[in-house]
C-alpha cells in the first residue's frame, strides 16, 4: 500500500512539472517560401534573403513524383538529389551488362544521358492565398 501512495505521488509530481513547462519550439526549420522567417535568419545567421532570392530558390526546388526532392543545378535541367530518390530508376535502366545501381553511370555528353520512363518532376510555380475564395 505504501508503494502505491509513493508511486502515485511521484507520478503526480512529474505530471505537474511536465504540464507547467512551456512547450518546445522548433528552430524555424520548415516554412513557406511566401512566409520565410526573414528576421530570424538575419538574427541567427546574418543573412537577409530578398523576395527575388526566395523566388529563385523556390523555382530551383523540385519534387519527384516518386516522393523525393531535389534541386536544379544547371540551366539545362540537371537535377541533384539523393541516391535513394533515383535508385528505382537506376534499377529499371540496368540490364544484364550494366548494373547502374551497383556501378553507377557517367554520361560524357547530353546524347549519352539515359532516359527514364514515368519520371516526373514538379516545380512550385506560384503560391496564392485562396482563403477568401474558399470561405466565400
C-alpha positions as CSV (number, residue, x, y, z in Angstrom):
1,X,0.0,0.0,0.0
2,X,2.8,2.4,0.9
3,X,4.4,1.8,-2.6
4,X,1.2,2.7,-4.3
5,X,0.9,6.0,-2.4
6,X,4.6,6.8,-3.1
7,X,4.2,5.9,-6.8
8,X,1.1,8.0,-7.1
9,X,2.8,11.0,-5.5
10,X,5.8,10.7,-7.9
11,X,3.5,10.4,-10.9
12,X,1.5,13.5,-9.8
13,X,4.7,15.5,-9.2
14,X,6.1,14.5,-12.7
15,X,2.7,15.4,-14.3
16,X,2.7,18.8,-12.5
17,X,6.2,19.6,-13.6
18,X,5.6,18.5,-17.2
19,X,2.4,20.5,-17.6
20,X,3.8,23.7,-16.2
21,X,6.8,23.8,-18.6
22,X,6.4,25.9,-21.7
23,X,6.2,23.9,-25.0
24,X,9.3,23.3,-27.0
25,X,9.7,25.4,-30.2
26,X,11.2,24.4,-33.5
27,X,14.2,26.1,-34.9
28,X,12.3,27.6,-37.8
29,X,13.2,24.6,-39.9
30,X,10.1,24.5,-42.1
31,X,8.4,27.4,-43.7
32,X,6.6,28.5,-46.9
33,X,8.6,30.4,-49.4
34,X,6.0,33.1,-49.2
35,X,6.4,33.4,-45.4
36,X,10.1,33.0,-44.8
37,X,11.3,33.9,-41.3
38,X,13.5,36.7,-42.6
39,X,14.1,38.3,-39.2
40,X,15.1,35.0,-37.6
41,X,17.5,34.3,-40.5
42,X,19.0,37.8,-40.2
43,X,19.4,37.5,-36.4
44,X,20.7,33.9,-36.3
45,X,22.8,33.8,-39.5
46,X,23.3,37.4,-40.6
47,X,21.6,36.6,-43.8
48,X,18.7,38.7,-45.3
49,X,17.0,36.8,-48.1
50,X,15.3,39.0,-50.7
51,X,12.0,38.1,-52.3
52,X,13.9,37.7,-55.5
53,X,16.3,35.2,-53.9
54,X,13.4,33.3,-52.3
55,X,11.6,33.1,-55.7
56,X,14.9,31.8,-57.3
57,X,15.2,29.1,-54.6
58,X,11.5,28.1,-55.0
59,X,11.8,27.7,-58.8
60,X,15.0,25.7,-58.3
61,X,13.4,23.2,-55.9
62,X,11.8,20.1,-57.4
63,X,9.6,17.3,-56.1
64,X,9.9,13.9,-57.7
65,X,6.6,12.1,-58.4
66,X,8.1,9.2,-56.5
67,X,8.3,11.3,-53.4
68,X,11.8,12.6,-53.2
69,X,13.1,16.1,-53.6
70,X,16.0,17.8,-55.4
71,X,17.3,21.0,-57.0
72,X,18.0,22.2,-60.4
73,X,21.8,22.8,-60.7
74,X,22.1,23.9,-64.3
75,X,20.0,25.9,-66.8
76,X,19.8,22.7,-68.9
77,X,17.7,20.9,-66.3
78,X,20.3,18.9,-64.5
79,X,18.9,18.0,-61.1
80,X,20.8,17.0,-58.0
81,X,19.1,14.6,-55.5
82,X,19.9,11.9,-53.0
83,X,20.9,8.4,-54.3
84,X,17.8,6.7,-52.8
85,X,15.5,9.0,-54.8
86,X,16.8,7.7,-58.1
87,X,17.5,4.1,-57.1
88,X,14.3,2.7,-58.6
89,X,15.0,4.3,-61.9
90,X,18.7,3.2,-61.9
91,X,17.4,-0.4,-61.4
92,X,14.9,0.0,-64.2
93,X,17.6,1.2,-66.6
94,X,20.0,-1.6,-65.7
95,X,20.3,-4.7,-67.7
96,X,22.5,-7.9,-67.7
97,X,25.6,-6.0,-68.9
98,X,25.1,-2.8,-66.9
99,X,24.2,-2.6,-63.2
100,X,23.8,1.1,-62.8
101,X,22.6,0.8,-59.2
102,X,25.9,-1.0,-58.3
103,X,28.4,0.6,-60.6
104,X,26.8,4.0,-61.4
105,X,26.8,5.7,-64.8
106,X,28.6,8.8,-66.2
107,X,27.3,10.4,-69.3
108,X,30.1,12.3,-71.1
109,X,27.6,14.1,-73.3
110,X,24.0,15.0,-73.3
111,X,23.4,12.5,-76.0
112,X,24.7,9.7,-73.7
113,X,22.2,10.5,-71.0
114,X,19.8,7.6,-70.2
115,X,16.1,8.4,-70.4
116,X,13.8,7.0,-67.8
117,X,10.0,6.5,-68.3
118,X,7.4,7.8,-65.9
119,X,9.7,10.1,-64.0
120,X,8.1,13.4,-63.3
121,X,9.4,16.5,-61.5
122,X,7.1,19.1,-60.0
123,X,8.0,22.7,-59.5
124,X,6.0,25.1,-57.3
125,X,5.4,28.0,-59.7
126,X,3.2,30.1,-57.6
127,X,1.9,30.5,-54.0
128,X,-1.5,32.1,-53.6
129,X,-3.6,32.6,-50.5
130,X,-7.1,31.4,-51.5
131,X,-8.7,31.6,-48.1
132,X,-11.1,34.3,-49.0
133,X,-12.2,32.5,-52.2
134,X,-12.8,29.2,-50.2
135,X,-14.7,31.0,-47.5
136,X,-16.9,32.9,-49.9
